[in-house]
Amino acid sequence: MSDVTIPQDGLLVGRVRTPGSAFPRVVTVRNGRVIDITAKSAPTVRDVCELADPAGYVAAAEGHDIGGVADILDNSGPDKFFPHKPYLVSPIDLQAVKAAGVTFVVSLLERVIEEQARGDKAKADALRGEILDLIGTDLSKLVPGSETAMKVKQTLIAKGVWSQYLEVGIGPDPEIFTKCQPMSSVGYGADVGVLPISEWNNPEPEVALVVTSAGKIIGATLGNDVNLRDVEGRSALLLGKAKDNNASASLGPFIRLFDAGFSLEDIKKSDISLNVTGEDGFVLEGHSSMSQISRTPESIVESATGRHHQYPDGFVLYLGTMFAPVKDRGGVGKGFTHKSNDIVTISTPLLGSLRNRVRLSTECPPWTYGASHLMRDLSKAGLLN
């Protein structure tokens, strides 16, 4: 039996690989069973999300039972995995995958420290104290882009500690970047990857919103926006190298669709828990409270899409995290960094739990199944109109 909590009262949609099918099946969960609802009317999760009423469609969709949700979760890894049995993959398919950075004060301060330390963990603790002395905790009360925020900006510039991270943290425009390519995210149980060159990295436990091509937020899932602190700390121009690597974006286990009993307001009040357990006995725990986000989720979505930027297949948007681990691992002053085979669990009762094992990106299974492969396989199955 899996220890993953699956919401019992929510409308869930995701994807499962099953024996005998060339492509992932669109599924939902009913009474502890995983139901294949793949149909010509909505052969992809993208198509489900683009319907006028995704939750209503999933609730009423006909399908067939492919197994117990606990059994499929257990077989999805990382503890055990049998490819001849059904297993979960990322719950999205054709959607773009975007991420917002520096949306929480703690994250903001840690990004400034990364920049000032230039990837040197030994300098981080001293810099953290110095910057906190200058900034204090007033940033938590600032509205980004407000007149008050701009006055704080001028004060920090005068003190010589202004940063590009402070600009996107309290300035008018959020940081929004491409986390990975469509079809390349990994799901529950999969290995997540860090680059071999990185010696300072961490998980980022986040809520990811599911947004339609019209900019409507229709659901949410959990995400791990794997981060290479030393790479990004060397230069913000290395953001792509720090963020977009093989198996560096995890989502799941399912998308929970908004309905009469679940809305964006529930997400805004949620707490996201993190547990990292290493083979060396190291345990790291933390949480991220969505109530502490400095920009509203709606405003972040509005910055990502509109007349200035379209997503015809919709997109998923990581909302950022307030969690930035500083607990020493392997010695005083060495800070936290991942080791191979760390197990990372991100959870909240509203969305369930997302569990992954950490490996090097070069050792994770390569991404080989893209949008062109999915379209060909759906066509062969007679599922494309």
C-alpha positions as CSV (number, residue, x, y, z in Angstrom):
1,M,0.0,0.0,0.0
2,S,1.4,3.4,-1.0
3,D,1.8,6.0,1.7
4,V,0.7,8.7,-0.7
5,T,-2.5,10.6,0.1
6,I,-4.9,10.9,-2.8
7,P,-7.7,13.4,-2.2
8,Q,-10.9,11.4,-1.7
9,D,-13.3,14.2,-2.6
10,G,-11.7,15.7,-5.6
11,L,-11.9,15.3,-9.4
12,L,-8.5,14.1,-10.5
13,V,-7.1,13.7,-14.0
14,G,-3.7,12.4,-15.0
15,R,-1.8,10.0,-17.2
16,V,-0.8,6.3,-16.9
17,R,1.4,4.1,-19.0
18,T,-0.3,0.7,-19.5
19,P,0.9,-2.5,-21.1
20,G,-0.1,-2.8,-24.7
21,S,-0.7,0.9,-25.3
22,A,1.9,2.9,-27.3
23,F,0.8,6.2,-25.6
24,P,-0.1,7.3,-22.1
25,R,-3.7,6.9,-21.2
26,V,-5.8,9.8,-19.8
27,V,-7.2,8.6,-16.4
28,T,-9.2,9.7,-13.4
29,V,-9.7,8.1,-9.9
30,R,-13.0,6.8,-8.6
31,N,-13.5,4.9,-5.4
32,G,-9.8,4.0,-5.1
33,R,-9.6,2.8,-8.7
34,V,-7.9,4.3,-11.7
35,I,-10.2,4.6,-14.7
36,D,-9.0,5.0,-18.3
37,I,-11.2,7.8,-19.8
38,T,-9.1,8.2,-23.0
39,A,-11.6,9.1,-25.8
40,K,-11.7,10.6,-29.2
41,S,-13.5,13.7,-27.8
42,A,-10.5,14.3,-25.4
43,P,-7.5,12.0,-26.2
44,T,-5.0,14.1,-24.2
45,V,-5.0,15.9,-20.9
46,R,-4.6,19.1,-22.9
47,D,-7.9,18.4,-24.6
48,V,-9.6,17.7,-21.3
49,C,-8.4,21.0,-19.9
50,E,-9.6,23.0,-23.0
51,L,-13.2,21.8,-22.6
52,A,-15.8,24.3,-21.4
53,D,-16.2,22.2,-18.2
54,P,-13.2,20.0,-17.5
55,A,-14.5,18.9,-14.1
56,G,-17.9,18.0,-15.4
57,Y,-16.4,16.1,-18.3
58,V,-14.1,14.0,-16.0
59,A,-16.9,13.3,-13.6
60,A,-19.2,12.0,-16.3
61,A,-16.7,10.3,-18.6
62,E,-17.1,6.7,-19.4
63,G,-14.1,4.5,-19.0
64,H,-12.7,1.2,-17.9
65,D,-10.9,0.1,-14.7
66,I,-7.1,-0.4,-15.1
67,G,-6.2,-1.0,-11.5
68,G,-6.2,0.1,-7.9
69,V,-4.7,3.6,-7.3
70,A,-2.5,2.3,-4.5
71,D,-1.1,-0.5,-6.6
72,I,-0.4,1.8,-9.5
73,L,1.3,4.4,-7.2
74,D,3.4,1.6,-5.7
75,N,4.5,0.4,-9.1
76,S,5.4,4.0,-10.2
77,G,8.6,4.0,-8.1
78,P,11.0,5.0,-6.9
79,D,11.0,2.0,-4.6
80,K,10.0,-0.5,-7.2
81,F,9.0,-0.3,-10.8
82,F,7.8,-3.0,-13.3
83,P,7.2,-1.6,-16.8
84,H,4.8,-4.4,-17.6
85,K,2.4,-3.1,-15.1
86,P,0.5,0.3,-15.2
87,Y,2.4,3.3,-13.8
88,L,1.9,7.0,-13.5
89,V,3.7,9.6,-15.6
90,S,3.5,13.4,-15.5
91,P,-0.2,14.4,-15.5
92,I,0.3,16.9,-18.3
93,D,1.2,16.4,-21.9
94,L,1.1,19.1,-24.6
95,Q,1.0,22.1,-22.2
96,A,3.9,24.5,-22.0
97,V,5.7,24.4,-18.6
98,K,6.5,27.8,-17.0
99,A,7.7,28.8,-13.6
100,A,7.7,31.9,-11.5
101,G,10.7,32.7,-9.4
102,V,11.3,34.9,-6.3
103,T,7.7,35.0,-5.3
104,F,8.3,34.5,-1.5
105,V,10.4,36.7,0.8
106,V,12.6,33.8,2.0
107,S,13.2,32.7,-1.5
108,L,14.0,36.3,-2.5
109,L,16.6,36.6,0.3
110,E,18.3,33.3,-0.7
111,R,18.5,34.3,-4.3
112,V,20.3,37.5,-3.3
113,I,22.6,35.4,-1.2
114,E,23.3,33.1,-4.2
115,E,24.1,36.1,-6.4
116,Q,26.4,37.7,-3.8
117,A,28.1,34.4,-2.9
118,R,28.7,33.6,-6.6
119,G,28.0,29.9,-5.9
120,D,30.3,29.7,-2.8
121,K,28.5,28.0,0.0
122,A,31.1,29.0,2.5
123,K,30.1,32.7,2.1
124,A,26.4,32.1,2.3
125,D,25.9,32.2,6.1
126,A,27.8,35.5,6.6
127,L,26.0,37.1,3.7
128,R,22.7,36.0,5.0
129,G,23.2,37.8,8.3
130,E,24.5,40.9,6.6
131,I,21.6,41.2,4.1
132,L,19.0,40.5,6.8
133,D,20.5,43.3,8.9
134,L,20.0,45.7,5.9
135,I,16.6,44.4,4.7
136,G,15.0,43.1,7.9
137,T,11.6,41.5,7.4
138,D,9.7,44.5,6.0
139,L,9.8,43.0,2.5
140,S,7.1,40.5,3.6
141,K,4.7,43.4,3.9
142,L,5.5,45.0,0.6
143,V,3.3,45.0,-2.4
144,P,5.5,44.4,-5.4
145,G,5.6,47.4,-7.7
146,S,4.0,49.7,-5.1
147,E,5.3,53.2,-4.2
148,T,6.5,51.9,-0.9
149,A,8.4,49.0,-2.6
150,M,10.1,51.5,-4.9
151,K,11.2,53.6,-1.9
152,V,12.8,50.4,-0.4
153,K,14.5,49.8,-3.7
154,Q,16.1,53.2,-3.7
155,T,17.3,52.6,-0.1
156,L,18.9,49.3,-1.0
157,I,20.5,50.8,-4.1
158,A,22.0,53.5,-1.9
159,K,23.4,50.8,0.5
160,G,25.0,48.9,-2.4
161,V,22.9,45.7,-2.0
162,W,20.4,46.1,-4.9
163,S,20.0,42.9,-6.9
164,Q,18.4,41.6,-10.0
165,Y,16.5,39.2,-7.6
166,L,15.2,42.1,-5.6
167,E,14.1,43.7,-8.8
168,V,11.8,40.8,-9.7
169,G,10.9,40.2,-6.0
170,I,9.5,43.7,-5.2
171,G,9.5,45.4,-8.6
172,P,6.5,45.6,-11.0
173,D,7.3,42.6,-13.1
174,P,7.6,39.0,-11.8
175,E,10.3,36.5,-13.0
176,I,8.6,34.0,-15.3
177,F,10.7,31.5,-17.3
178,T,10.4,28.2,-19.2
179,K,11.0,25.3,-16.9
180,C,11.0,22.6,-19.5
181,Q,9.6,21.6,-22.9
182,P,6.1,20.2,-23.4
183,M,6.1,16.4,-22.8
184,S,9.4,16.5,-20.9
185,S,8.3,16.7,-17.3
186,V,8.4,13.6,-15.1
187,G,5.7,12.3,-12.7
188,Y,5.2,10.6,-9.4
189,G,7.9,8.1,-8.6
190,A,10.3,9.1,-11.4
191,D,13.9,10.0,-11.0
192,V,14.6,13.8,-10.9
193,G,17.9,15.0,-12.2
194,V,20.7,17.5,-11.2
195,L,23.6,18.3,-13.4
196,P,26.9,16.6,-12.5
197,I,28.7,20.0,-12.4
198,S,26.4,21.2,-9.5
199,E,27.7,21.0,-5.9
200,W,25.0,23.2,-4.4
201,N,21.4,22.3,-5.3
202,N,18.0,21.7,-3.7
203,P,14.4,20.7,-4.3
204,E,11.7,23.4,-4.6
205,P,8.3,22.3,-3.4
206,E,5.6,24.2,-5.2
207,V,2.0,24.3,-6.3
208,A,1.7,24.4,-10.1
209,L,-1.5,25.9,-11.6
210,V,-3.1,24.4,-14.8
211,V,-4.1,27.2,-17.1
212,T,-6.0,27.0,-20.4
213,S,-5.2,28.7,-23.7
214,A,-7.7,31.4,-22.7
215,G,-5.8,32.1,-19.5
216,K,-8.4,30.5,-17.2
217,I,-7.0,28.6,-14.1
218,I,-8.8,25.3,-14.0
219,G,-6.8,23.2,-11.6
220,A,-3.6,22.5,-9.7
221,T,-1.0,19.9,-9.0
222,L,2.3,19.6,-7.1
223,G,5.7,20.3,-8.5
224,N,9.4,20.0,-7.8
225,D,11.2,22.8,-9.6
226,V,14.7,21.3,-9.1
227,N,17.2,24.1,-8.6
228,L,21.0,24.3,-9.0
229,R,21.9,27.1,-6.6
230,D,25.6,27.3,-7.5
231,V,24.9,27.5,-11.3
232,E,22.3,30.2,-11.1
233,G,24.4,32.0,-8.4
234,R,27.3,32.3,-10.8
235,S,25.1,34.3,-13.2
236,A,21.4,34.9,-13.8
237,L,22.2,34.3,-17.5
238,L,22.7,30.7,-16.6
239,L,19.1,30.3,-15.5
240,G,18.4,27.9,-18.4
241,K,21.3,25.7,-17.4
242,A,20.3,25.8,-13.8
243,K,16.6,25.0,-14.4
244,D,16.0,23.1,-17.7
245,N,17.8,19.8,-17.7
246,N,16.8,16.2,-18.2
247,A,14.3,15.1,-15.6
248,S,14.6,18.5,-13.7
249,A,10.8,19.2,-13.7
250,S,8.5,16.9,-11.7
251,L,4.7,17.2,-11.5
252,G,1.9,15.2,-10.0
253,P,0.7,12.8,-8.9
254,F,-2.6,14.1,-10.5
255,I,-4.2,17.4,-11.5
256,R,-7.0,18.3,-9.2
257,L,-9.6,20.2,-11.2
258,F,-11.6,23.1,-9.8
259,D,-15.2,22.3,-9.0
260,A,-17.9,23.3,-6.5
261,G,-15.8,21.9,-3.6
262,F,-12.3,23.1,-4.6
263,S,-11.1,26.4,-5.9
264,L,-8.1,28.7,-6.2
265,E,-9.0,30.2,-2.8
266,D,-8.3,26.8,-1.3
267,I,-4.9,26.8,-3.0
268,K,-4.1,30.2,-1.6
269,K,-4.6,28.9,2.0
270,S,-2.6,25.7,1.5
271,D,0.6,24.6,3.2
272,I,3.1,22.5,1.2
273,S,5.3,20.1,3.1
274,L,8.7,18.8,2.1
275,N,10.7,15.8,3.3
276,V,14.1,14.8,2.0
277,T,15.5,11.5,3.3
278,G,19.0,10.4,2.3
279,E,20.8,7.1,2.3
280,D,23.2,8.7,4.7
281,G,20.4,9.1,7.3
282,F,20.1,12.8,6.7
283,V,16.5,14.1,7.0
284,L,15.4,17.6,5.9
285,E,11.9,18.8,6.6
286,G,10.3,22.1,5.7
287,H,7.1,23.8,4.4
288,S,6.0,26.5,2.2
289,S,2.8,28.5,3.0
290,M,0.9,29.8,0.0
291,S,-0.5,32.5,2.3
292,Q,3.0,34.1,2.3
293,I,3.3,34.5,-1.5
294,S,4.1,38.1,-2.4
295,R,2.1,38.2,-5.7
296,T,-1.3,36.7,-6.1
297,P,-1.5,33.6,-8.3
298,E,-3.9,35.5,-10.6
299,S,-1.4,38.3,-11.2
300,I,1.4,35.9,-12.0
301,V,-0.8,34.1,-14.6
302,E,-1.8,37.5,-16.0
303,S,1.9,38.3,-16.4
304,A,2.5,35.1,-18.2
305,T,-0.3,35.2,-20.8
306,G,-2.4,37.6,-22.7
307,R,-2.2,39.7,-25.9
308,H,1.6,39.7,-25.3
309,H,2.0,35.9,-25.1
310,Q,-0.3,33.1,-26.2
311,Y,-0.3,29.4,-25.3
312,P,-2.6,27.5,-27.7
313,D,-2.2,24.3,-25.7
314,G,-2.4,26.0,-22.4
315,F,0.3,25.9,-19.8
316,V,1.3,24.8,-16.3
317,L,2.8,27.4,-14.0
318,Y,5.0,26.7,-11.0
319,L,4.2,29.4,-8.4
320,G,7.5,29.4,-6.6
321,T,8.4,28.5,-3.0
322,M,9.3,30.1,0.3
323,F,11.5,27.1,1.1
324,A,15.2,27.5,0.8
325,P,17.1,24.9,2.8
326,V,20.1,26.1,4.9
327,K,20.4,23.1,7.2
328,D,24.0,21.8,7.1
329,R,24.7,18.5,5.6
330,G,28.1,16.9,5.9
331,G,29.6,19.5,8.2
332,V,29.2,22.9,9.8
333,G,28.9,25.7,7.2
334,K,28.5,23.3,4.2
335,G,24.8,24.0,3.8
336,F,22.4,21.6,2.1
337,T,22.8,19.9,-1.2
338,H,21.4,16.8,-2.7
339,K,23.1,13.4,-2.7
340,S,22.2,10.7,-5.2
341,N,19.3,8.5,-4.1
342,D,17.7,11.2,-1.9
343,I,14.0,10.6,-1.7
344,V,12.0,13.9,-2.0
345,T,8.3,14.0,-0.9
346,I,6.2,17.1,-1.5
347,S,2.7,17.0,-0.1
348,T,-0.5,18.8,0.9
349,P,-3.9,17.2,1.7
350,L,-5.5,19.1,-1.1
351,L,-3.4,17.6,-3.9
352,G,-1.8,14.5,-2.4
353,S,1.9,13.8,-2.5
354,L,4.6,13.9,-5.1
355,R,7.6,11.5,-4.5
356,N,10.8,11.3,-6.5
357,R,14.3,10.0,-6.2
358,V,17.3,12.3,-7.0
359,R,20.0,11.2,-9.4
360,L,22.3,12.9,-11.9
361,S,20.5,14.2,-15.0
362,T,22.9,12.1,-17.1
363,E,21.8,9.0,-15.2
364,C,18.0,9.6,-15.4
365,P,16.1,7.9,-18.3
366,P,16.5,10.2,-21.3
367,W,13.5,12.1,-22.7
368,T,12.6,10.3,-25.9
369,Y,8.8,10.5,-26.3
370,G,7.7,13.9,-27.6
371,A,4.7,15.6,-29.1
372,S,5.3,14.2,-32.5
373,H,5.4,10.6,-31.1
374,L,2.1,11.2,-29.2
375,M,0.4,12.6,-32.3
376,R,1.4,9.7,-34.5
377,D,0.3,7.1,-31.9
378,L,-3.0,8.8,-31.3
379,S,-3.5,8.9,-35.1
380,K,-2.8,5.2,-35.4
381,A,-5.3,4.5,-32.7
382,G,-8.0,6.5,-34.5
383,L,-8.3,9.1,-31.7
384,L,-7.6,12.2,-33.6
385,N,-10.5,14.1,-35.3
